[in-house]
Amino acid sequence: MSPVANADHQRLYHLFSMLPGPDNRYFWEQVAEINDTSVGYVYEKMSSGAYFAKQPVLPNQGWDVTYFCTYVIMFFGGDKPELWDLLALELAALGSDHGHFGALFARDFVETAWRVTAHYTRVDPERPGSWFDARPPAKT
């Protein structure tokens, strides 16, 4: 049985559903250009989000929502005023002088994606204890 989506997972998909769909090619072409990549690459990676909308882990496939989150963080994270202007225009019909609306959306989307990543990433529970006797590497 796969894990039940948590509140951050639900928030991630609420924010994702606020974005234009794939039929708004202009928007996604701009996202690709701002990220110095191809629109095909952006479509491929963003479309992976559809697989995880209902559940964060795909049973028997070894995939989880952290794959999608990686690309949310990559495409929407960082200092990208052009992206913020684009988001303000698309999400709130505001001009480029209101890019701070887009910046708020981008920050929320990225921070939520990071929390989802941290929640669903498998960790080694023994790792913290391995630091008890740790010594810095010898200088060579």
Secondary structure, DSSP 8 states (H G I E B T S, - for coil): ------HHHHHHHHHHHHS--TT-HHHHHHHHHHTTS-HHHHHHHHHGGGGGSS-SEETTTTEETHHHHHHHHHHH-SS-HHHHHHHHHHHH---GGGHHHHHHHHHHHHHHHHHHHHHHS---TTTGGGGTT-------
